[in-house]
Every structure is written in C-alpha cells, then in structure tokens.
Amino acid sequence: MSGPFAVPSPDAAVYVISVAAELTGLHPQTLRAYERMGLVTPGRTVGGGRRYSHRDLERLREIADLTRAGIGIEGVRRILELQARVDALAARNAELQAELEGAHEALRAAVTRRRDVSPLGAVPNKLPVLHRGPGQAVVVWRRPS
C-alpha cells in the first residue's frame, strides 16, 4: 500500500472487530465464535486485538448467507472446505493445461525442425497427435504405423 489513499490488499488485516461486525451485519460475539470454530482466522495486533481483512469479511458474509439459508455450522464448514478444494484443483488444472500447451508447442517445433533437416523432405510422424475433444478436454492418440 502506498500513498495516503491507496487501497489495501484483500489480505491486509485492517478492520477491528466492531467495524467487521458492522460491515458483515454480524454480532462481534458471532465473529469470535466463528474464530473459535476455525471458520475464520483474523490477524492479530501486537497487543492481541483482532484485525479482519477484506477476504475475511467476504468469508464471514458467505458464512452468514449459508446459515441464513438453513445450513448448520458443520455443513458450512464442509462447504467451505470443498470450495477451497475446488479452487485448488482449478488452479492446478490451469497449471497443467499451460504445461500441456507448452509441451504441445515444443512437440510441434520439434516436428517442424525434424522435417526441415530431413534429406528426404517429410518424415513419417510417429509422435502423438493432440486434439481438443468436447468440453475443451485434451485427447491424446497415436497414428497407426
């Protein structure tokens, strides 16, 4: 954060409990209870005071929405765990997709170089061929020899 009017990062612990309670519409005791249950972990000052981040406030609002919809605290905990898992898997999937695309590009470049240096011109390609299938899945298959 720089300058007098800079916006803090979403993870910057800046809101005291009374402000966090007001911004989320929850009672401060509810925020303390959610912390004891491990649903939210606010930052702490040197003196031990709680400081909530914007991301903490979003999580508290999500918990409040779920409980208002009739979901119990254990259900809320499980939903939050599953959401975190889905987010992690989506990030890993994106990493693997990027890695696969890089490998595909390297493979294309290798085939092109191989054809360029071949004395006979085109060389039979026995390398795997990558095709996009339904739903953006990648299907790998080999051409018959």
C-alpha positions as a Markdown table, in Angstrom:
| # | Residue | x | y | z |
|---|---|---|---|---|
| 1 | Met | 0.0 | 0.0 | 0.0 |
| 2 | Ser | 1.5 | 3.4 | -1.0 |
| 3 | Gly | 0.2 | 6.9 | -0.8 |
| 4 | Pro | -2.4 | 8.3 | 1.5 |
| 5 | Phe | -5.5 | 6.9 | -0.4 |
| 6 | Ala | -4.1 | 3.5 | -1.5 |
| 7 | Val | -6.5 | 0.5 | -1.3 |
| 8 | Pro | -5.1 | -2.2 | 1.0 |
| 9 | Ser | -4.7 | -5.7 | -0.5 |
| 10 | Pro | -7.6 | -8.2 | 0.1 |
| 11 | Asp | -5.5 | -10.0 | 2.7 |
| 12 | Ala | -4.4 | -6.9 | 4.7 |
| 13 | Ala | -5.7 | -7.2 | 8.2 |
| 14 | Val | -7.1 | -3.7 | 8.8 |
| 15 | Tyr | -10.7 | -3.9 | 10.3 |
| 16 | Val | -11.2 | -4.0 | 14.0 |
| 17 | Ile | -13.9 | -6.4 | 15.3 |
| 18 | Ser | -16.5 | -3.7 | 15.7 |
| 19 | Val | -16.1 | -2.5 | 12.1 |
| 20 | Ala | -16.0 | -6.1 | 10.8 |
| 21 | Ala | -19.2 | -6.8 | 12.7 |
| 22 | Glu | -20.9 | -3.7 | 11.3 |
| 23 | Leu | -19.8 | -4.4 | 7.7 |
| 24 | Thr | -21.0 | -8.0 | 7.8 |
| 25 | Gly | -24.1 | -7.5 | 9.8 |
| 26 | Leu | -23.0 | -10.0 | 12.4 |
| 27 | His | -22.6 | -9.5 | 16.2 |
| 28 | Pro | -19.0 | -9.3 | 17.5 |
| 29 | Gln | -19.7 | -12.4 | 19.6 |
| 30 | Thr | -20.6 | -14.3 | 16.5 |
| 31 | Leu | -17.3 | -13.3 | 14.9 |
| 32 | Arg | -15.5 | -14.6 | 18.0 |
| 33 | Ala | -17.5 | -17.8 | 17.9 |
| 34 | Tyr | -16.6 | -18.4 | 14.2 |
| 35 | Glu | -13.0 | -17.8 | 15.0 |
| 36 | Arg | -13.1 | -20.4 | 17.8 |
| 37 | Met | -14.7 | -22.9 | 15.4 |
| 38 | Gly | -11.9 | -22.2 | 12.9 |
| 39 | Leu | -14.2 | -20.8 | 10.2 |
| 40 | Val | -12.2 | -17.5 | 10.0 |
| 41 | Thr | -8.7 | -16.6 | 11.3 |
| 42 | Pro | -8.3 | -12.8 | 11.6 |
| 43 | Gly | -4.9 | -11.3 | 12.0 |
| 44 | Arg | -3.7 | -10.1 | 15.4 |
| 45 | Thr | -2.0 | -6.9 | 16.6 |
| 46 | Val | 1.0 | -7.0 | 18.9 |
| 47 | Gly | -1.5 | -6.4 | 21.8 |
| 48 | Gly | -3.7 | -9.3 | 20.6 |
| 49 | Gly | -6.5 | -7.4 | 19.1 |
| 50 | Arg | -8.3 | -8.9 | 16.1 |
| 51 | Arg | -7.9 | -7.4 | 12.7 |
| 52 | Tyr | -10.0 | -8.6 | 9.8 |
| 53 | Ser | -9.1 | -8.4 | 6.1 |
| 54 | His | -11.4 | -7.8 | 3.2 |
| 55 | Arg | -11.1 | -11.5 | 2.4 |
| 56 | Asp | -12.2 | -12.4 | 6.0 |
| 57 | Leu | -15.2 | -10.1 | 5.6 |
| 58 | Glu | -16.2 | -11.9 | 2.4 |
| 59 | Arg | -15.9 | -15.2 | 4.1 |
| 60 | Leu | -18.0 | -14.0 | 7.1 |
| 61 | Arg | -20.7 | -12.8 | 4.7 |
| 62 | Glu | -20.6 | -16.2 | 2.9 |
| 63 | Ile | -21.0 | -18.0 | 6.3 |
| 64 | Ala | -23.9 | -15.7 | 7.2 |
| 65 | Asp | -25.6 | -16.3 | 3.9 |
| 66 | Leu | -25.3 | -20.1 | 4.3 |
| 67 | Thr | -26.5 | -20.1 | 7.8 |
| 68 | Arg | -29.5 | -17.9 | 6.9 |
| 69 | Ala | -30.3 | -20.5 | 4.2 |
| 70 | Gly | -30.7 | -23.1 | 7.0 |
| 71 | Ile | -27.3 | -24.8 | 6.7 |
| 72 | Gly | -25.8 | -25.8 | 10.0 |
| 73 | Ile | -22.3 | -24.8 | 11.0 |
| 74 | Glu | -20.8 | -28.2 | 10.3 |
| 75 | Gly | -22.4 | -28.0 | 6.8 |
| 76 | Val | -21.0 | -24.6 | 6.3 |
| 77 | Arg | -17.5 | -25.9 | 7.4 |
| 78 | Arg | -17.8 | -28.7 | 4.8 |
| 79 | Ile | -19.0 | -26.4 | 2.1 |
| 80 | Leu | -16.1 | -24.0 | 2.7 |
| 81 | Glu | -13.6 | -26.9 | 2.7 |
| 82 | Leu | -15.0 | -28.2 | -0.6 |
| 83 | Gln | -14.9 | -24.8 | -2.1 |
| 84 | Ala | -11.2 | -24.4 | -1.2 |
| 85 | Arg | -10.5 | -27.8 | -2.7 |
| 86 | Val | -12.3 | -26.9 | -5.9 |
| 87 | Asp | -10.4 | -23.7 | -6.1 |
| 88 | Ala | -7.1 | -25.5 | -5.6 |
| 89 | Leu | -8.0 | -28.1 | -8.2 |
| 90 | Ala | -9.0 | -25.5 | -10.7 |
| 91 | Ala | -5.7 | -23.7 | -10.2 |
| 92 | Arg | -3.7 | -27.0 | -10.6 |
| 93 | Asn | -5.8 | -27.8 | -13.7 |
| 94 | Ala | -4.9 | -24.4 | -15.2 |
| 95 | Glu | -1.2 | -25.1 | -14.4 |
| 96 | Leu | -1.3 | -28.5 | -16.0 |
| 97 | Gln | -3.2 | -27.1 | -19.1 |
| 98 | Ala | -0.5 | -24.5 | -19.5 |
| 99 | Glu | 2.2 | -27.1 | -19.2 |
| 100 | Leu | 0.5 | -29.3 | -21.7 |
| 101 | Glu | 0.2 | -26.4 | -24.2 |
| 102 | Gly | 3.9 | -25.7 | -23.7 |
| 103 | Ala | 4.7 | -29.4 | -24.4 |
| 104 | His | 2.5 | -29.3 | -27.4 |
| 105 | Glu | 4.2 | -26.3 | -28.8 |
| 106 | Ala | 7.6 | -27.9 | -28.2 |
| 107 | Leu | 6.4 | -31.0 | -29.9 |
| 108 | Arg | 5.2 | -29.0 | -33.0 |
| 109 | Ala | 8.6 | -27.2 | -33.1 |
| 110 | Ala | 10.5 | -30.5 | -32.9 |
| 111 | Val | 8.4 | -32.0 | -35.7 |
| 112 | Thr | 9.0 | -28.9 | -37.8 |
| 113 | Arg | 12.8 | -28.9 | -37.2 |
| 114 | Arg | 12.9 | -32.6 | -38.0 |
| 115 | Arg | 11.1 | -32.1 | -41.3 |
| 116 | Asp | 13.4 | -29.2 | -42.1 |
| 117 | Val | 16.6 | -31.2 | -41.6 |
| 118 | Ser | 15.4 | -34.4 | -43.3 |
| 119 | Pro | 17.2 | -35.1 | -46.6 |
| 120 | Leu | 14.0 | -36.8 | -48.0 |
| 121 | Gly | 11.7 | -34.0 | -47.0 |
| 122 | Ala | 8.7 | -35.1 | -45.0 |
| 123 | Val | 9.4 | -37.8 | -42.4 |
| 124 | Pro | 6.6 | -40.1 | -41.2 |
| 125 | Asn | 5.3 | -38.7 | -38.0 |
| 126 | Lys | 5.1 | -41.3 | -35.2 |
| 127 | Leu | 4.6 | -38.7 | -32.5 |
| 128 | Pro | 1.3 | -38.3 | -30.6 |
| 129 | Val | -1.3 | -36.0 | -32.0 |
| 130 | Leu | -3.2 | -33.7 | -29.7 |
| 131 | His | -6.8 | -32.9 | -30.4 |
| 132 | Arg | -9.4 | -30.9 | -28.5 |
| 133 | Gly | -12.4 | -33.0 | -27.5 |
| 134 | Pro | -15.8 | -32.0 | -26.2 |
| 135 | Gly | -15.7 | -29.6 | -23.2 |
| 136 | Gln | -12.1 | -28.5 | -24.0 |
| 137 | Ala | -10.7 | -31.8 | -22.8 |
| 138 | Val | -7.4 | -32.8 | -24.5 |
| 139 | Val | -7.4 | -36.3 | -26.1 |
| 140 | Val | -4.0 | -37.9 | -26.9 |
| 141 | Trp | -3.8 | -40.6 | -29.5 |
| 142 | Arg | -1.2 | -42.2 | -31.8 |
| 143 | Arg | -1.5 | -42.5 | -35.5 |
| 144 | Pro | -1.4 | -46.2 | -36.7 |
| 145 | Ser | 2.0 | -47.2 | -38.1 |
